[in-house]
Amino acid sequence: MADSFWADVDRHLVRYGGAFTREIIDHAEGSFVVTEDGRRILDFTSGQMSAILGHAHPEIVETVRRQVSRLDHLFSGMLSRPVVDLARRLAETLPAPLEKALLLTTGAESNEAAVRMAKLVTGKHEIVSFARSWHGMTQAAASATYSAGRRGYGPAAPGNFAIPAPNSYRPDFTDAAGELDWRRQLDFGFEMIDAQSVGSLAACLVEPILSSGGIIEPPPGYFAALAEKCRERGMLLILDEAQTGLCRTGNWYAFERDGIVPDILTLSKTLGAGLPLAAVLTSAEIERAAHERGFLFFTTHVSDPLPAAVGNTVLDVLTRDRLDSRALELGALLRSGLEELATRHEVVGDIRGRGLLAGLELVVDRETKRSSDELGARVTQRCLELGLHMNIVQLPGMGGVFRIAPPLTASEEEISLGLSILDQAIGDSVKTMS
C-alpha cells in the first residue's frame, strides 16, 4: 500500500518545493500528527506555522460542522454575520486607527491586496522589503519576496527593492564593539533605495520577525525608525503578521512591542488556525481613499462565511484561554530548554525569537559561524525518526536555522518532549559526522 502511494506521488504530483516528508499522514490531534501505521509525530511547526490551537481542536471542529451545514460560501457581493462579526472583533483587538477589514484566504492574497491598495492610494508603485523576506508566491507578493524563488520566472513587478535584514547574529554593519549597528544599516539601505527610486515609493512591506529568512528579529527601536523613513518619503508601512499575529509572540501582535501602528496590517496562517483565512486591516481614511479611486479586489472566496466563522472561534479561544500569556510561559520554557542545549552542543550557534516562535541556528564552528547543510539535514531527519517534526531553513550565507513554532495549546510535557528529542538528534547527528 505504501509503495503504491509513493508511486502515485512520483507519477501524479507536481513538486512545489523541497522533498516530501516520507510519511503518510492519516490524521492529527492536538500537538501530534499520526501516520497511517500509527506513529505519533510531535508537530513543532504547527502544520505550516498555522495551527496555533493544535490539530482538530474540538471547538474548531464543531464550528466547521455547524457552519458548513448552514452557510459555507456566497456570491462575493453578499454578506453574512460571521464576516461582519469577525471584522468588528479584529478591529477591537487592534489599536486605532486600524478598523477596516477585508477577509481573504491566504497570506499571499492578503499581501497582494495590501500592495494593490497602497499603490492605488498613494498613486505610486515602488515597494521596499527586507532581503530574506517571504510574502507569498503570487505576483506582487513574490516580487517582494527575496529569500527564495526569484530566478527563472522572468521580470518581477517593476519597482521592487530590498533593504538589508538586521541580523544581530551575522551583522553586516557593526559598531566599535562589533555589534550590529542597525541605524547605520537602515540609513545605508534607504540611501540605496533613494538612489534607485524613480520618485514613486508607495510602501514598505515587511515582517516583524522574518520567519523564512531564519527567525530574524529586528532590535527594539528599528521599526520606529523604519516608520519614520516611510513617513519622510510618503510611503505606507505594511506589516505582514502571517506568522507572528494572534498571540504567538506573547503579544496579540508582534508590532505592539515597538510602539508603532502600521498603515496596513496583513494576517493569515494563525487567523484560521490551519484553515484558509486571511485579512487586510487598515484605517477608515485609507479605505475611503482606496474606495474613491475604485479599489477592486473581487475574488471567489472574499468574505466567505465558513472561514470567517472559524476565525471568530479562534478569537474566542485565544481570549478565553489567555493564549497570549500562555505563549509567554511556554516560550520561556522553550527558550530555557534551547539555552540548555547550547551548553551541551557546540553546534548550537544562536537562539532567537519571541514567545512560541523560536529560532535555533546550527553551525560547525562557533567562532567563524560556519554552517553545514549536511548537519542541518541530518538533525532534521534524526528528529523525524525519533518522532519530532522540525523545519530547517537553509539560506546562502546563513547557517541552518530551525523554525520552532509549537501550538499555543501545547503542554509543558510536550515542549519538554520536543526538547529531549532535539537534544538526542543533535548529539546523534554530530557523532555520525565526526
Secondary structure as UniProt FT lines:
FT   HELIX           2..12
FT   STRAND          25..30
FT   STRAND          32..35
FT   TURN            36..37
FT   STRAND          40..43
FT   TURN            44..45
FT   HELIX           46..49
FT   TURN            52..53
FT   HELIX           58..70
FT   TURN            76..77
FT   HELIX           81..92
FT   TURN            96..97
FT   STRAND          98..104
FT   HELIX           107..122
FT   STRAND          126..130
FT   TURN            131..132
FT   HELIX           139..143
FT   TURN            151..152
FT   TURN            158..159
FT   STRAND          160..163
FT   TURN            176..177
FT   HELIX           182..196
FT   STRAND          201..206
FT   TURN            211..214
FT   TURN            220..221
FT   HELIX           222..233
FT   STRAND          236..240
FT   TURN            242..249
FT   HELIX           254..258
FT   STRAND          264..267
FT   HELIX           269..272
FT   TURN            273..274
FT   STRAND          278..283
FT   HELIX           284..292
FT   TURN            293..294
FT   TURN            300..303
FT   HELIX           305..320
FT   TURN            321..322
FT   HELIX           323..344
FT   TURN            346..347
FT   STRAND          348..354
FT   TURN            355..356
FT   STRAND          357..362
FT   TURN            366..369
FT   HELIX           373..386
FT   STRAND          388..389
FT   STRAND          391..394
FT   TURN            396..397
FT   STRAND          400..404
FT   TURN            408..409
FT   HELIX           412..433
//
